[in-house]
Amino acid sequence: MRTAPDRGATEATLTHRPTAKTAEATGALSIPEPTKLTVLVPTDVRRCSSNRRDGQPCEATPGRDAPFCFVHDPAKRELAADARHLGGLRRRRDKSLKQEYDVGGIETVVEIGRYLEVALSDLLALDNSVARNRALIAGVLAAVQLHEHGELAAEVRAIRAELDQIAAEAADEQDRPA
C-alpha cells in the first residue's frame, strides 16, 4: 500500500540487492531480483528557536506548542531553574553522603567493601522481614566473593613479584662475565 508523502517528508528509495548468501539462507533456488523500497524521510525536524551560550543554534526539540525547548522557553523559566537547583542539591547530597559514610570510589576491593559494609549496616537497622533477610544473605554472599577476590588478587601480586625477582636474578647472571 502506497501513501502520498506527508508535508515535510521526502520520498527516498532504498534498493536491496540480495546475494548468493541471502538466497541460500532463504532457500531460494536462484538469486532474486533487487527489491526497491520507498520510505518517507522527514525533512523539517523541529528545533528550538533559541541559541546556546556559544552562539550556535540549540539542537533540542521544542515543546509541542512552543518554538523553544524546555531550557529556553520563557514560560518554563522557573521550572528550568528549579530543575537546575535540584540537580545541584543532588550533587551536594551525594558528596555529603560520601563524606558521612566515608566512602570514595569503587576502584579497589577495600572501597567496594566499604559500600557493602554501609549497605549491610543499613539493612540491619530495618524491621525484620523475609525481604530484609534475603538482602542480608545476598550482601553476605557478595562480601564473601569480594574477600575471595581480594585474596586471589593478593596472591597474584605476590606471584608476580616473585617471578619478577627471579627474572631479574636470571638477567643479572646472564650479564656477569664468565
C-alpha positions in Angstrom: 0.0 0.0 0.0 1.5 3.3 -1.0 0.5 6.6 0.5 1.3 10.1 -0.6 4.2 11.7 1.2 3.4 13.9 4.2 4.1 17.6 4.1 7.7 17.9 5.4 8.7 14.5 4.3 10.7 13.4 1.3 10.4 10.0 -0.5 13.6 8.1 -0.5 14.1 4.9 -2.4 16.3 2.1 -1.0 17.4 -0.8 -3.1 18.1 -4.2 -1.5 20.4 -6.3 -3.6 20.3 -9.9 -2.5 23.4 -12.0 -2.6 24.0 -15.7 -3.0 24.3 -16.0 0.8 20.8 -14.4 1.1 19.4 -16.8 -1.4 20.9 -19.7 0.4 19.6 -18.5 3.7 16.1 -18.1 2.4 16.1 -21.4 0.5 15.7 -19.7 -2.9 16.9 -21.6 -5.9 18.3 -18.5 -7.5 19.3 -15.0 -6.5 16.1 -12.9 -6.6 16.0 -9.5 -8.4 16.8 -6.4 -6.4 13.9 -5.1 -4.4 13.0 -1.3 -4.2 11.5 0.1 -1.1 10.2 3.6 -0.8 10.3 5.2 2.6 9.4 8.7 3.9 12.3 10.7 5.4 11.4 13.7 7.5 13.0 16.9 6.2 11.7 19.5 8.6 12.6 18.3 12.0 11.6 20.9 14.5 14.4 22.5 16.5 14.4 25.1 19.3 14.4 28.7 18.0 16.9 29.9 20.6 20.7 29.9 20.5 23.1 28.3 23.0 25.6 30.4 25.0 28.3 29.8 22.4 26.0 31.3 19.7 25.3 28.1 17.9 21.6 27.1 17.3 20.1 25.0 20.0 19.5 21.4 18.7 16.9 20.4 21.2 13.4 19.5 20.2 10.9 22.2 21.2 7.7 21.6 23.2 4.5 20.6 21.3 3.0 24.1 21.0 6.1 26.2 21.6 9.1 27.3 19.5 11.5 26.7 22.4 12.9 23.7 24.2 12.3 23.3 28.0 15.6 25.1 28.8 15.0 28.1 26.6 11.2 28.5 27.0 10.4 31.8 28.8 7.2 30.3 30.1 9.0 27.5 31.8 11.9 29.6 33.1 11.0 28.9 36.8 10.6 25.2 36.2 14.0 25.0 34.5 15.6 27.0 37.4 14.1 24.6 39.9 15.4 21.6 37.9 18.9 23.1 37.9 18.6 23.7 41.6 17.5 20.2 42.3 20.4 18.8 40.2 22.8 20.8 42.3 21.2 19.6 45.5 21.6 16.1 44.3 25.3 16.5 43.6 25.8 18.2 47.0 23.8 15.4 48.8 25.9 12.7 47.1 29.1 14.5 48.2 27.9 14.9 51.8 26.7 11.2 51.9 30.1 10.1 50.7 31.8 12.1 53.4 29.3 10.9 56.1 29.7 7.2 55.2 33.4 7.6 54.5 33.1 6.0 51.0 35.1 7.0 47.9 35.1 5.4 44.6 34.7 1.7 43.7 38.2 1.2 42.3 39.6 -1.2 44.9 38.4 -4.1 46.9 38.6 -2.0 50.1 36.4 0.7 48.6 33.8 -1.7 47.4 33.9 -3.5 50.7 33.1 -0.2 52.4 29.9 0.2 50.3 28.9 -3.3 51.2 29.5 -2.6 54.9 27.3 0.5 54.8 24.6 -1.3 52.9 24.6 -4.2 55.3 24.5 -1.9 58.3 21.5 -0.1 56.9 19.8 -3.4 56.3 20.3 -4.5 59.9 18.5 -1.3 61.0 15.4 -2.3 59.1 12.5 -4.2 60.6 12.8 -8.0 60.4 11.2 -9.4 57.2 11.8 -12.0 54.6 12.9 -9.4 52.1 15.4 -7.9 54.6 16.8 -11.4 55.4 17.2 -12.2 51.7 19.0 -8.9 51.1 21.3 -9.6 54.1 22.1 -13.1 52.7 22.9 -11.6 49.3 25.1 -8.9 50.9 27.0 -11.5 52.9 27.5 -13.6 49.8 28.8 -10.6 47.9 31.2 -9.9 50.8 32.5 -13.5 50.7 33.1 -13.2 47.0 34.8 -9.8 47.5 37.1 -11.3 50.1 37.9 -14.2 47.8 38.7 -11.8 45.0 40.9 -9.8 47.3 42.8 -12.8 48.5 43.3 -14.1 44.9 44.5 -10.6 43.8 47.0 -10.5 46.7 48.3 -14.0 45.7 48.6 -13.0 42.1 50.6 -9.9 43.1 52.9 -12.0 45.3 53.5 -14.5 42.5 54.2 -11.7 40.0 56.7 -10.1 42.4 58.4 -13.4 42.9 58.6 -14.0 39.1 59.9 -10.5 38.6 62.6 -11.2 41.2 63.6 -14.5 39.5 63.7 -12.8 36.1 65.9 -10.0 37.5 68.3 -12.6 39.1 68.4 -14.5 35.8 69.2 -11.3 33.9 72.0 -10.4 36.3 73.5 -13.9 35.9 73.5 -13.5 32.1 75.1 -10.1 32.4 78.0 -11.4 34.5 81.2 -12.2 32.6 82.0 -15.9 32.5 
